[in-house]
Amino acid sequence: MQVGKSSLVVTLPRAWTKKANLVKGASVSVEETPSGALLVKPATVGQKKIKETIIDISRYQIIDLEKLIVARYLSGADEILLFSATPMSLETVEATKKIIRRFSGTEIIETSTKRIVIRDMIGSQPVPMTKLLNRLDNMTRNYFDGLNTGLMSANPDEFRALSGFYESDKLYLLLLKKLILASKYTDVAISLKITLGQAVVYTLVVKNLKEILEELESLISVFLGGTVLSTDHAQVIAGFLKRASEDYVNIMRAMYKDKEELILEAIRDIDTLLEEVEEFDTKVDYFEPELQQPIEDALFSIKTILRNTKANGELLLALSSE
C-alpha cells in the first residue's frame, strides 16, 4: 500500500489486471461489502451511459441512409436520432423500418414527421463472444448441409427450403459491432471474455464467415435454376462442396478445441482442392453454352469459400500461438 497526497493507493496484482484486460486508464468499481472489505471489479458495460448519435437526413439521399445507419450502429451507438428540417417522406420512413430489421433487438422508439429515434435494446448486454460466434457457425453449417443434400437429390425444391440468411445477417452485424467496440474498450472485451488482441482477430474471422455465407447464398441461386442439377457436372461440384464443408467444419472445430493439427490438415486439403477446382474451371469453355455461366458462377463461389475458410484457419492458428 502506497501513500498519496490525500489517500492511500493500492497496487493491483499484475496477473489479475492482465486476466481482467485492464490497462493504464481503465476504470474499476470499488464496493464495500457487509464485512467492511472492499471489492474491486472491472467496470462493466452496464455502467456506460447511452451513446447517442444524430443524422440530419435532409443532407443525404435515401439510397445512402442504410450505409449511414449501419455505420453508426457498428460504431457503438445505442440510440440513433434521424431528423429533418422538413417533414420526412413516407418513402424515408419505410426505408428506415426496413433498415432496422437488419439489426437484432433494435426498435424505433419514437417517430414523428421530422424525427425518428432508433434504440439498440440489446447491444450493451454482456454475452460471451463464443456463444454468438457459435450461432453464426451453426447457420453456416446448415447452409453447407442443405446444399449438399440438394445436390445429392438433384431437386431444386431442396434449395428453396433453405432459409435463415436474413437472420445470419442480423447476427453478423451484432457480432461485428461488439468486436469493433471490444477492440477499442477494455470493458466490452471483458464482457465478451476475450482480450483486445483477440477482438481484432475475431473481427476478421467474422467478416470471412459473412463472405462464406454470401457465397453459399449465391450457390443456392445457381442451383435453383435447375439446369446444372440435371448434368454429370453437378456431381463434380457436389464433391468439391462436400470437401469444402469438411474443411470448414474442421477449422471451426479447432477454434473451440484449440487443435493446430486440425487447422493445418484442413489448410493443406484446401490448397489441393483449390488446384482441382481451378483445373476443372479450365474445362468449362467446352461445356454446353447454357451450362458455362452457371457452372463458372458455382466454381467462383466455391473458390471464394475455400479462400475465406483458409484465411480463418490462418487467423485461428495465430490465436493459438498466443
Short mmCIF file of the C-alpha atoms (twelve columns), coordinates in Angstrom:
data_MODEL
# 
_entry.id   MODEL 
# 
loop_
_atom_site.group_PDB 
_atom_site.id 
_atom_site.type_symbol 
_atom_site.label_atom_id 
_atom_site.label_alt_id 
_atom_site.label_comp_id 
_atom_site.label_asym_id 
_atom_site.label_seq_id 
_atom_site.Cartn_x 
_atom_site.Cartn_y 
_atom_site.Cartn_z 
_atom_site.pdbx_PDB_model_num 
ATOM 1   C CA . MET A 1   0.000   0.000   0.000   1 
ATOM 2   C CA . GLN A 2   1.359   3.374   -1.018  1 
ATOM 3   C CA . VAL A 3   0.615   6.835   0.388   1 
ATOM 4   C CA . GLY A 4   -0.803  9.564   -1.842  1 
ATOM 5   C CA . LYS A 5   -1.376  13.226  -1.021  1 
ATOM 6   C CA . SER A 6   -4.846  12.718  0.421   1 
ATOM 7   C CA . SER A 7   -5.468  8.972   0.276   1 
ATOM 8   C CA . LEU A 8   -3.875  5.551   0.276   1 
ATOM 9   C CA . VAL A 9   -3.091  3.920   -3.077  1 
ATOM 10  C CA . VAL A 10  -3.456  0.166   -3.621  1 
ATOM 11  C CA . THR A 11  -1.410  -1.557  -6.307  1 
ATOM 12  C CA . LEU A 12  -3.344  -4.252  -8.167  1 
ATOM 13  C CA . PRO A 13  -1.589  -7.585  -8.894  1 
ATOM 14  C CA . ARG A 14  -0.227  -7.713  -12.461 1 
ATOM 15  C CA . ALA A 15  -1.628  -11.228 -13.065 1 
ATOM 16  C CA . TRP A 16  -5.146  -10.078 -12.135 1 
ATOM 17  C CA . THR A 17  -5.018  -6.925  -14.263 1 
ATOM 18  C CA . LYS A 18  -3.847  -8.980  -17.252 1 
ATOM 19  C CA . LYS A 19  -6.651  -11.507 -16.774 1 
ATOM 20  C CA . ALA A 20  -9.191  -8.685  -16.486 1 
ATOM 21  C CA . ASN A 21  -7.800  -6.932  -19.609 1 
ATOM 22  C CA . LEU A 22  -7.065  -3.796  -17.578 1 
ATOM 23  C CA . VAL A 23  -4.613  -1.265  -18.960 1 
ATOM 24  C CA . LYS A 24  -3.494  2.170   -17.796 1 
ATOM 25  C CA . GLY A 25  -6.512  4.459   -17.683 1 
ATOM 26  C CA . ALA A 26  -9.093  1.631   -17.457 1 
ATOM 27  C CA . SER A 27  -11.956 2.038   -14.983 1 
ATOM 28  C CA . VAL A 28  -12.668 -0.169  -11.988 1 
ATOM 29  C CA . SER A 29  -15.514 -0.149  -9.497  1 
ATOM 30  C CA . VAL A 30  -14.937 -0.363  -5.742  1 
ATOM 31  C CA . GLU A 31  -17.718 -1.625  -3.465  1 
ATOM 32  C CA . GLU A 32  -17.779 -2.047  0.324   1 
ATOM 33  C CA . THR A 33  -19.074 -5.471  1.386   1 
ATOM 34  C CA . PRO A 34  -21.113 -6.055  4.591   1 
ATOM 35  C CA . SER A 35  -17.939 -7.292  6.278   1 
ATOM 36  C CA . GLY A 36  -16.214 -3.986  5.599   1 
ATOM 37  C CA . ALA A 37  -13.905 -5.388  2.906   1 
ATOM 38  C CA . LEU A 38  -13.516 -3.532  -0.370  1 
ATOM 39  C CA . LEU A 39  -14.435 -5.397  -3.561  1 
ATOM 40  C CA . VAL A 40  -12.583 -4.235  -6.687  1 
ATOM 41  C CA . LYS A 41  -14.118 -5.159  -10.065 1 
ATOM 42  C CA . PRO A 42  -13.510 -4.115  -13.689 1 
ATOM 43  C CA . ALA A 43  -16.079 -1.540  -14.763 1 
ATOM 44  C CA . THR A 44  -18.894 -3.260  -16.658 1 
ATOM 45  C CA . VAL A 45  -20.627 -2.314  -19.857 1 
ATOM 46  C CA . GLY A 46  -23.795 -1.770  -17.910 1 
ATOM 47  C CA . GLN A 47  -22.235 1.267   -16.249 1 
ATOM 48  C CA . LYS A 48  -21.751 3.066   -19.561 1 
ATOM 49  C CA . LYS A 49  -24.066 5.900   -20.499 1 
ATOM 50  C CA . ILE A 50  -26.234 5.552   -23.575 1 
ATOM 51  C CA . LYS A 51  -24.251 6.649   -26.600 1 
ATOM 52  C CA . GLU A 52  -26.342 8.833   -28.880 1 
ATOM 53  C CA . THR A 53  -25.696 9.939   -32.442 1 
ATOM 54  C CA . ILE A 54  -27.611 12.272  -34.755 1 
ATOM 55  C CA . ILE A 55  -28.082 12.103  -38.525 1 
ATOM 56  C CA . ASP A 56  -29.561 15.052  -40.425 1 
ATOM 57  C CA . ILE A 57  -31.177 13.012  -43.190 1 
ATOM 58  C CA . SER A 58  -32.147 16.118  -45.168 1 
ATOM 59  C CA . ARG A 59  -28.495 16.247  -46.231 1 
ATOM 60  C CA . TYR A 60  -28.474 12.759  -47.743 1 
ATOM 61  C CA . GLN A 61  -30.259 10.685  -50.352 1 
ATOM 62  C CA . ILE A 62  -32.413 7.730   -49.274 1 
ATOM 63  C CA . ILE A 63  -30.012 5.367   -51.047 1 
ATOM 64  C CA . ASP A 64  -27.260 6.458   -48.600 1 
ATOM 65  C CA . LEU A 65  -29.413 6.108   -45.493 1 
ATOM 66  C CA . GLU A 66  -28.668 2.420   -44.888 1 
ATOM 67  C CA . LYS A 67  -24.892 2.927   -45.054 1 
ATOM 68  C CA . LEU A 68  -25.094 5.801   -42.551 1 
ATOM 69  C CA . ILE A 69  -27.295 3.946   -40.053 1 
ATOM 70  C CA . VAL A 70  -25.226 0.735   -40.255 1 
ATOM 71  C CA . ALA A 71  -22.017 2.727   -39.748 1 
ATOM 72  C CA . ARG A 72  -23.388 4.473   -36.647 1 
ATOM 73  C CA . TYR A 73  -24.709 1.150   -35.296 1 
ATOM 74  C CA . LEU A 74  -21.338 -0.562  -35.740 1 
ATOM 75  C CA . SER A 75  -19.514 2.384   -34.160 1 
ATOM 76  C CA . GLY A 76  -21.347 1.623   -30.908 1 
ATOM 77  C CA . ALA A 77  -24.339 3.955   -30.956 1 
ATOM 78  C CA . ASP A 78  -27.093 2.819   -28.587 1 
ATOM 79  C CA . GLU A 79  -29.507 5.428   -29.898 1 
ATOM 80  C CA . ILE A 80  -29.650 6.928   -33.398 1 
ATOM 81  C CA . LEU A 81  -31.703 10.072  -33.980 1 
ATOM 82  C CA . LEU A 82  -32.764 10.807  -37.546 1 
ATOM 83  C CA . PHE A 83  -34.118 14.289  -38.020 1 
ATOM 84  C CA . SER A 84  -35.127 16.538  -40.890 1 
ATOM 85  C CA . ALA A 85  -35.918 20.251  -41.015 1 
ATOM 86  C CA . THR A 86  -38.824 19.418  -43.328 1 
ATOM 87  C CA . PRO A 87  -41.388 16.602  -42.946 1 
ATOM 88  C CA . MET A 88  -40.000 13.186  -43.896 1 
ATOM 89  C CA . SER A 89  -41.482 11.387  -46.864 1 
ATOM 90  C CA . LEU A 90  -43.311 8.090   -46.401 1 
ATOM 91  C CA . GLU A 91  -40.559 6.519   -48.503 1 
ATOM 92  C CA . THR A 92  -37.940 7.616   -45.952 1 
ATOM 93  C CA . VAL A 93  -39.925 6.225   -43.024 1 
ATOM 94  C CA . GLU A 94  -40.486 2.877   -44.766 1 
ATOM 95  C CA . ALA A 95  -36.811 2.695   -45.782 1 
ATOM 96  C CA . THR A 96  -35.798 3.249   -42.126 1 
ATOM 97  C CA . LYS A 97  -38.113 0.468   -40.925 1 
ATOM 98  C CA . LYS A 98  -36.601 -1.880  -43.489 1 
ATOM 99  C CA . ILE A 99  -33.052 -0.981  -42.454 1 
ATOM 100 C CA . ILE A 100 -33.514 -1.631  -38.736 1 
ATOM 101 C CA . ARG A 101 -34.855 -5.114  -39.494 1 
ATOM 102 C CA . ARG A 102 -31.207 -5.940  -40.227 1 
ATOM 103 C CA . PHE A 103 -30.324 -5.413  -36.553 1 
ATOM 104 C CA . SER A 104 -31.013 -7.724  -33.617 1 
ATOM 105 C CA . GLY A 105 -33.033 -6.136  -30.826 1 
ATOM 106 C CA . THR A 106 -33.238 -2.700  -32.431 1 
ATOM 107 C CA . GLU A 107 -36.520 -0.787  -32.406 1 
ATOM 108 C CA . ILE A 108 -37.981 2.558   -33.384 1 
ATOM 109 C CA . ILE A 109 -38.959 4.076   -30.039 1 
ATOM 110 C CA . GLU A 110 -40.157 7.443   -31.339 1 
ATOM 111 C CA . THR A 111 -41.434 8.645   -34.698 1 
ATOM 112 C CA . SER A 112 -42.900 11.900  -35.980 1 
ATOM 113 C CA . THR A 113 -42.959 13.824  -39.234 1 
ATOM 114 C CA . LYS A 114 -39.496 15.277  -38.581 1 
ATOM 115 C CA . ARG A 115 -37.684 12.755  -36.378 1 
ATOM 116 C CA . ILE A 116 -37.178 9.028   -35.870 1 
ATOM 117 C CA . VAL A 117 -35.372 7.610   -32.832 1 
ATOM 118 C CA . ILE A 118 -33.807 4.155   -33.130 1 
ATOM 119 C CA . ARG A 119 -32.708 2.333   -29.952 1 
ATOM 120 C CA . ASP A 120 -30.448 -0.726  -29.685 1 
ATOM 121 C CA . MET A 121 -32.078 -2.717  -26.882 1 
ATOM 122 C CA . ILE A 122 -29.500 -5.500  -26.515 1 
ATOM 123 C CA . GLY A 123 -26.197 -4.233  -27.877 1 
ATOM 124 C CA . SER A 124 -24.765 -3.380  -24.446 1 
ATOM 125 C CA . GLN A 125 -25.743 -6.665  -22.806 1 
ATOM 126 C CA . PRO A 126 -22.706 -8.818  -21.891 1 
ATOM 127 C CA . VAL A 127 -22.775 -12.008 -23.996 1 
ATOM 128 C CA . PRO A 128 -19.723 -14.293 -24.412 1 
ATOM 129 C CA . MET A 129 -18.323 -13.928 -27.908 1 
ATOM 130 C CA . THR A 130 -18.049 -17.711 -28.347 1 
ATOM 131 C CA . LYS A 131 -21.810 -18.064 -27.863 1 
ATOM 132 C CA . LEU A 132 -22.587 -15.569 -30.645 1 
ATOM 133 C CA . LEU A 133 -19.904 -16.952 -32.931 1 
ATOM 134 C CA . ASN A 134 -21.182 -20.479 -32.370 1 
ATOM 135 C CA . ARG A 135 -24.638 -19.419 -33.571 1 
ATOM 136 C CA . LEU A 136 -23.205 -17.914 -36.767 1 
ATOM 137 C CA . ASP A 137 -21.094 -21.036 -37.283 1 
ATOM 138 C CA . ASN A 138 -24.178 -23.274 -36.914 1 
ATOM 139 C CA . MET A 139 -26.062 -21.232 -39.510 1 
ATOM 140 C CA . THR A 140 -23.153 -21.649 -41.921 1 
ATOM 141 C CA . ARG A 141 -23.036 -25.415 -41.357 1 
ATOM 142 C CA . ASN A 142 -26.782 -25.620 -42.004 1 
ATOM 143 C CA . TYR A 143 -26.236 -23.980 -45.378 1 
ATOM 144 C CA . PHE A 144 -23.487 -26.435 -46.247 1 
ATOM 145 C CA . ASP A 145 -25.663 -29.390 -45.201 1 
ATOM 146 C CA . GLY A 146 -28.663 -28.107 -47.158 1 
ATOM 147 C CA . LEU A 147 -26.617 -27.525 -50.296 1 
ATOM 148 C CA . ASN A 148 -25.023 -30.969 -50.080 1 
ATOM 149 C CA . THR A 149 -28.449 -32.593 -49.627 1 
ATOM 150 C CA . GLY A 150 -29.900 -30.657 -52.564 1 
ATOM 151 C CA . LEU A 151 -27.025 -31.621 -54.862 1 
ATOM 152 C CA . MET A 152 -27.277 -35.285 -53.939 1 
ATOM 153 C CA . SER A 153 -31.034 -35.357 -54.639 1 
ATOM 154 C CA . ALA A 154 -30.791 -33.091 -57.723 1 
ATOM 155 C CA . ASN A 155 -34.042 -31.484 -56.571 1 
ATOM 156 C CA . PRO A 156 -34.362 -27.674 -56.812 1 
ATOM 157 C CA . ASP A 157 -37.059 -27.756 -54.102 1 
ATOM 158 C CA . GLU A 158 -34.362 -28.703 -51.574 1 
ATOM 159 C CA . PHE A 159 -32.713 -25.329 -52.157 1 
ATOM 160 C CA . ARG A 160 -35.991 -23.432 -51.800 1 
ATOM 161 C CA . ALA A 161 -36.293 -24.884 -48.311 1 
ATOM 162 C CA . LEU A 162 -33.052 -23.207 -47.230 1 
ATOM 163 C CA . SER A 163 -33.649 -20.079 -45.194 1 
ATOM 164 C CA . GLY A 164 -32.056 -18.062 -42.424 1 
ATOM 165 C CA . PHE A 165 -29.688 -15.821 -44.363 1 
ATOM 166 C CA . TYR A 166 -31.569 -12.755 -43.133 1 
ATOM 167 C CA . GLU A 167 -31.143 -13.921 -39.543 1 
ATOM 168 C CA . SER A 168 -27.450 -14.622 -40.112 1 
ATOM 169 C CA . ASP A 169 -27.040 -11.054 -41.394 1 
ATOM 170 C CA . LYS A 170 -28.537 -9.756  -38.129 1 
ATOM 171 C CA . LEU A 171 -26.189 -11.913 -36.081 1 
ATOM 172 C CA . TYR A 172 -23.211 -10.871 -38.205 1 
ATOM 173 C CA . LEU A 173 -23.876 -7.176  -37.596 1 
ATOM 174 C CA . LEU A 174 -24.355 -7.739  -33.857 1 
ATOM 175 C CA . LEU A 175 -21.094 -9.688  -33.637 1 
ATOM 176 C CA . LEU A 176 -19.233 -7.124  -35.704 1 
ATOM 177 C CA . LYS A 177 -20.494 -4.280  -33.528 1 
ATOM 178 C CA . LYS A 178 -19.405 -5.994  -30.325 1 
ATOM 179 C CA . LEU A 179 -15.985 -6.912  -31.727 1 
ATOM 180 C CA . ILE A 180 -15.301 -3.415  -33.050 1 
ATOM 181 C CA . LEU A 181 -16.153 -2.000  -29.613 1 
ATOM 182 C CA . ALA A 182 -14.105 -4.719  -27.880 1 
ATOM 183 C CA . SER A 183 -11.054 -3.723  -29.920 1 
ATOM 184 C CA . LYS A 184 -11.414 -0.181  -28.509 1 
ATOM 185 C CA . TYR A 185 -12.808 -0.611  -24.988 1 
ATOM 186 C CA . THR A 186 -11.477 -2.922  -22.305 1 
ATOM 187 C CA . ASP A 187 -14.819 -3.339  -20.550 1 
ATOM 188 C CA . VAL A 188 -16.512 -4.562  -23.742 1 
ATOM 189 C CA . ALA A 189 -13.708 -7.090  -24.301 1 
ATOM 190 C CA . ILE A 190 -14.232 -8.328  -20.744 1 
ATOM 191 C CA . SER A 191 -17.966 -8.792  -21.358 1 
ATOM 192 C CA . LEU A 192 -17.150 -10.920 -24.428 1 
ATOM 193 C CA . LYS A 193 -14.497 -12.822 -22.441 1 
ATOM 194 C CA . ILE A 194 -11.718 -12.019 -24.924 1 
ATOM 195 C CA . THR A 195 -8.627  -9.807  -24.991 1 
ATOM 196 C CA . LEU A 196 -8.286  -6.674  -27.100 1 
ATOM 197 C CA . GLY A 197 -5.955  -8.505  -29.478 1 
ATOM 198 C CA . GLN A 198 -8.371  -11.403 -29.875 1 
ATOM 199 C CA . ALA A 199 -11.137 -8.918  -30.682 1 
ATOM 200 C CA . VAL A 200 -9.216  -7.728  -33.742 1 
ATOM 201 C CA . VAL A 201 -8.589  -11.285 -34.957 1 
ATOM 202 C CA . TYR A 202 -12.166 -12.410 -34.373 1 
ATOM 203 C CA . THR A 203 -13.422 -9.365  -36.291 1 
ATOM 204 C CA . LEU A 204 -11.579 -10.673 -39.349 1 
ATOM 205 C CA . VAL A 205 -12.877 -14.221 -38.716 1 
ATOM 206 C CA . VAL A 206 -16.459 -12.948 -38.601 1 
ATOM 207 C CA . LYS A 207 -16.041 -10.921 -41.806 1 
ATOM 208 C CA . ASN A 208 -14.733 -14.044 -43.556 1 
ATOM 209 C CA . LEU A 209 -17.716 -16.029 -42.251 1 
ATOM 210 C CA . LYS A 210 -20.001 -13.384 -43.714 1 
ATOM 211 C CA . GLU A 211 -18.384 -13.793 -47.139 1 
ATOM 212 C CA . ILE A 212 -18.713 -17.578 -46.900 1 
ATOM 213 C CA . LEU A 213 -22.428 -17.197 -46.148 1 
ATOM 214 C CA . GLU A 214 -22.877 -14.829 -49.092 1 
ATOM 215 C CA . GLU A 215 -21.237 -17.309 -51.478 1 
ATOM 216 C CA . LEU A 216 -23.374 -20.160 -50.127 1 
ATOM 217 C CA . GLU A 217 -26.387 -17.964 -50.853 1 
ATOM 218 C CA . SER A 218 -25.057 -17.440 -54.403 1 
ATOM 219 C CA . LEU A 219 -24.745 -21.208 -54.863 1 
ATOM 220 C CA . ILE A 220 -28.388 -21.618 -53.878 1 
ATOM 221 C CA . SER A 221 -29.348 -19.152 -56.631 1 
ATOM 222 C CA . VAL A 222 -27.303 -21.091 -59.181 1 
ATOM 223 C CA . PHE A 223 -28.870 -24.444 -58.312 1 
ATOM 224 C CA . LEU A 224 -32.401 -23.059 -58.081 1 
ATOM 225 C CA . GLY A 225 -32.167 -22.639 -61.850 1 
ATOM 226 C CA . GLY A 226 -32.110 -26.426 -62.115 1 
ATOM 227 C CA . THR A 227 -30.024 -26.508 -65.305 1 
ATOM 228 C CA . VAL A 228 -26.786 -27.652 -63.703 1 
ATOM 229 C CA . LEU A 229 -28.501 -30.182 -61.441 1 
ATOM 230 C CA . SER A 230 -29.512 -32.373 -64.364 1 
ATOM 231 C CA . THR A 231 -25.930 -32.907 -65.558 1 
ATOM 232 C CA . ASP A 232 -22.979 -35.047 -64.531 1 
ATOM 233 C CA . HIS A 233 -21.120 -31.815 -63.730 1 
ATOM 234 C CA . ALA A 234 -23.347 -31.377 -60.683 1 
ATOM 235 C CA . GLN A 235 -21.749 -34.391 -59.025 1 
ATOM 236 C CA . VAL A 236 -18.277 -32.941 -59.557 1 
ATOM 237 C CA . ILE A 237 -19.390 -29.660 -57.993 1 
ATOM 238 C CA . ALA A 238 -21.059 -31.618 -55.179 1 
ATOM 239 C CA . GLY A 239 -17.744 -33.349 -54.468 1 
ATOM 240 C CA . PHE A 240 -15.946 -30.002 -54.289 1 
ATOM 241 C CA . LEU A 241 -18.583 -28.563 -51.972 1 
ATOM 242 C CA . LYS A 242 -18.581 -31.596 -49.685 1 
ATOM 243 C CA . ARG A 243 -14.828 -31.374 -49.178 1 
ATOM 244 C CA . ALA A 244 -15.055 -27.598 -48.703 1 
ATOM 245 C CA . SER A 245 -17.663 -28.119 -45.969 1 
ATOM 246 C CA . GLU A 246 -15.490 -30.748 -44.266 1 
ATOM 247 C CA . ASP A 247 -12.505 -28.390 -44.256 1 
ATOM 248 C CA . TYR A 248 -14.707 -25.602 -42.917 1 
ATOM 249 C CA . VAL A 249 -16.008 -27.804 -40.084 1 
ATOM 250 C CA . ASN A 250 -12.500 -28.946 -39.121 1 
ATOM 251 C CA . ILE A 251 -11.182 -25.399 -38.932 1 
ATOM 252 C CA . MET A 252 -14.128 -24.134 -36.890 1 
ATOM 253 C CA . ARG A 253 -13.966 -27.193 -34.626 1 
ATOM 254 C CA . ALA A 254 -10.333 -26.350 -33.958 1 
ATOM 255 C CA . MET A 255 -11.407 -22.883 -32.835 1 
ATOM 256 C CA . TYR A 256 -13.332 -24.418 -29.931 1 
ATOM 257 C CA . LYS A 257 -10.790 -27.136 -29.119 1 
ATOM 258 C CA . ASP A 258 -7.567  -25.281 -29.990 1 
ATOM 259 C CA . LYS A 259 -6.156  -28.103 -32.158 1 
ATOM 260 C CA . GLU A 260 -3.490  -26.800 -34.517 1 
ATOM 261 C CA . GLU A 261 -3.149  -30.123 -36.341 1 
ATOM 262 C CA . LEU A 262 -6.792  -29.959 -37.452 1 
ATOM 263 C CA . ILE A 263 -6.260  -26.498 -38.917 1 
ATOM 264 C CA . LEU A 264 -3.042  -27.441 -40.687 1 
ATOM 265 C CA . GLU A 265 -4.592  -30.556 -42.198 1 
ATOM 266 C CA . ALA A 266 -7.599  -28.574 -43.420 1 
ATOM 267 C CA . ILE A 267 -5.400  -25.866 -44.953 1 
ATOM 268 C CA . ARG A 268 -3.391  -28.499 -46.844 1 
ATOM 269 C CA . ASP A 269 -6.584  -30.016 -48.224 1 
ATOM 270 C CA . ILE A 270 -7.893  -26.564 -49.206 1 
ATOM 271 C CA . ASP A 271 -4.723  -25.868 -51.212 1 
ATOM 272 C CA . THR A 272 -5.111  -29.208 -53.020 1 
ATOM 273 C CA . LEU A 273 -8.822  -28.647 -53.578 1 
ATOM 274 C CA . LEU A 274 -8.258  -25.155 -54.986 1 
ATOM 275 C CA . GLU A 275 -5.921  -26.651 -57.606 1 
ATOM 276 C CA . GLU A 276 -8.556  -29.245 -58.537 1 
ATOM 277 C CA . VAL A 277 -11.289 -26.615 -58.848 1 
ATOM 278 C CA . GLU A 278 -9.027  -24.410 -60.987 1 
ATOM 279 C CA . GLU A 279 -8.270  -27.375 -63.267 1 
ATOM 280 C CA . PHE A 280 -11.968 -28.167 -63.659 1 
ATOM 281 C CA . ASP A 281 -12.631 -24.479 -64.352 1 
ATOM 282 C CA . THR A 282 -10.352 -24.613 -67.424 1 
ATOM 283 C CA . LYS A 283 -12.707 -27.193 -68.999 1 
ATOM 284 C CA . VAL A 284 -15.889 -25.134 -68.657 1 
ATOM 285 C CA . ASP A 285 -15.425 -23.460 -72.065 1 
ATOM 286 C CA . TYR A 286 -16.021 -26.866 -73.677 1 
ATOM 287 C CA . PHE A 287 -19.381 -27.426 -71.933 1 
ATOM 288 C CA . GLU A 288 -22.759 -26.685 -73.459 1 
ATOM 289 C CA . PRO A 289 -23.206 -22.890 -73.791 1 
ATOM 290 C CA . GLU A 290 -26.208 -22.781 -71.422 1 
ATOM 291 C CA . LEU A 291 -24.158 -24.505 -68.697 1 
ATOM 292 C CA . GLN A 292 -20.995 -22.421 -68.886 1 
ATOM 293 C CA . GLN A 293 -22.121 -19.355 -66.919 1 
ATOM 294 C CA . PRO A 294 -23.919 -21.134 -64.032 1 
ATOM 295 C CA . ILE A 295 -21.017 -23.579 -63.613 1 
ATOM 296 C CA . GLU A 296 -18.473 -20.743 -63.653 1 
ATOM 297 C CA . ASP A 297 -20.565 -18.918 -61.037 1 
ATOM 298 C CA . ALA A 298 -20.680 -22.045 -58.866 1 
ATOM 299 C CA . LEU A 299 -16.929 -22.596 -59.135 1 
ATOM 300 C CA . PHE A 300 -16.215 -18.951 -58.329 1 
ATOM 301 C CA . SER A 301 -18.323 -19.251 -55.162 1 
ATOM 302 C CA . ILE A 302 -16.586 -22.468 -54.109 1 
ATOM 303 C CA . LYS A 303 -13.132 -20.915 -54.610 1 
ATOM 304 C CA . THR A 304 -14.155 -17.863 -52.574 1 
ATOM 305 C CA . ILE A 305 -15.488 -20.113 -49.798 1 
ATOM 306 C CA . LEU A 306 -12.225 -22.063 -49.755 1 
ATOM 307 C CA . ARG A 307 -10.046 -18.942 -49.625 1 
ATOM 308 C CA . ASN A 308 -12.051 -17.415 -46.778 1 
ATOM 309 C CA . THR A 309 -12.032 -20.714 -44.887 1 
ATOM 310 C CA . LYS A 310 -8.258  -20.928 -45.301 1 
ATOM 311 C CA . ALA A 311 -7.901  -17.312 -44.114 1 
ATOM 312 C CA . ASN A 312 -9.860  -18.165 -40.983 1 
ATOM 313 C CA . GLY A 313 -7.628  -21.170 -40.406 1 
ATOM 314 C CA . GLU A 314 -4.546  -18.965 -40.567 1 
ATOM 315 C CA . LEU A 315 -6.133  -16.425 -38.202 1 
ATOM 316 C CA . LEU A 316 -7.040  -19.133 -35.695 1 
ATOM 317 C CA . LEU A 317 -3.510  -20.509 -35.905 1 
ATOM 318 C CA . ALA A 318 -2.261  -17.067 -34.909 1 
ATOM 319 C CA . LEU A 319 -4.628  -17.063 -31.920 1 
ATOM 320 C CA . SER A 320 -3.475  -20.500 -30.790 1 
ATOM 321 C CA . SER A 321 0.123   -19.282 -30.864 1 
ATOM 322 C CA . GLU A 322 -0.518  -16.513 -28.290 1 
# 
